[in-house]
Amino acid sequence: MSTISDDIVTSSNGLGYTSASATHPETMVKPPAAPSTGEDTIEIRLEFGGGLHLLFSSKPKHAIRLPRFVPGSSSAQPTNMRYLVKWMKENLLSEREEMFGDGDGVRPGILVLVNDADWELEGELEYELRDRDEIVFISTLHGG
């Protein structure tokens, strides 16, 4: 089913969903634009579950901005999970670092998801962060 209104043609699939025609792309919903190469920071969304939020000012969600490239690296090394974990320990962690960190990474028993995928599938500490990545840390160790 198609209708014409003010020179804009819309189509319906019969379930009430409509879309503008390709002849009028300005009316279509566009995804958010990717950041330009001139921007020097990226936004990362962090979420903590399984009680980990208690180590991060009791806030389960944080939105942070990080440099696009690791500061002080000899070449332009993209910011990765290794840098994020270090930054979190220095800037977000409010207590008991031993409950979160283990060397450069996180301690065993903490599940890390990068955009809903296990970070082991993404390269763990070497995963290069992108603007608007969502990183979730979930403690699998609970008292009982």
Secondary structure in CASP SS format (residue, H / E / C, confidence):
PFRMAT SS
TARGET T0000
AUTHOR 0000-0000-0000
METHOD secondary structure of the structure
MODEL  1
M C 1.00
S E 1.00
T E 1.00
I E 1.00
S E 1.00
D C 1.00
D C 1.00
I E 1.00
V E 1.00
T E 1.00
S E 1.00
S E 1.00
N C 1.00
G C 1.00
L C 1.00
G C 1.00
Y C 1.00
T E 1.00
S E 1.00
A E 1.00
S C 1.00
A C 1.00
T C 1.00
H C 1.00
P H 1.00
E H 1.00
T H 1.00
M C 1.00
V C 1.00
K C 1.00
P C 1.00
P C 1.00
A C 1.00
A C 1.00
P C 1.00
S C 1.00
T C 1.00
G C 1.00
E C 1.00
D C 1.00
T E 1.00
I E 1.00
E E 1.00
I E 1.00
R E 1.00
L E 1.00
E E 1.00
F E 1.00
G E 1.00
G C 1.00
G C 1.00
L H 1.00
H H 1.00
L H 1.00
L H 1.00
F C 1.00
S C 1.00
S C 1.00
K C 1.00
P C 1.00
K E 1.00
H E 1.00
A E 1.00
I E 1.00
R E 1.00
L E 1.00
P E 1.00
R C 1.00
F E 1.00
V C 1.00
P C 1.00
G C 1.00
S C 1.00
S C 1.00
S C 1.00
A C 1.00
Q C 1.00
P E 1.00
T C 1.00
N E 1.00
M H 1.00
R H 1.00
Y H 1.00
L H 1.00
V H 1.00
K H 1.00
W H 1.00
M H 1.00
K H 1.00
E H 1.00
N H 1.00
L C 1.00
L C 1.00
S C 1.00
E C 1.00
R C 1.00
E H 1.00
E H 1.00
M H 1.00
F C 1.00
G E 1.00
D E 1.00
G C 1.00
D C 1.00
G E 1.00
V E 1.00
R C 1.00
P C 1.00
G C 1.00
I E 1.00
L E 1.00
V E 1.00
L E 1.00
V E 1.00
N C 1.00
D C 1.00
A E 1.00
D E 1.00
W H 1.00
E H 1.00
L H 1.00
E H 1.00
G C 1.00
E H 1.00
L H 1.00
E H 1.00
Y C 1.00
E E 1.00
L C 1.00
R C 1.00
D C 1.00
R C 1.00
D E 1.00
E E 1.00
I E 1.00
V E 1.00
F E 1.00
I E 1.00
S E 1.00
T C 1.00
L C 1.00
H C 1.00
G C 1.00
G C 1.00
END
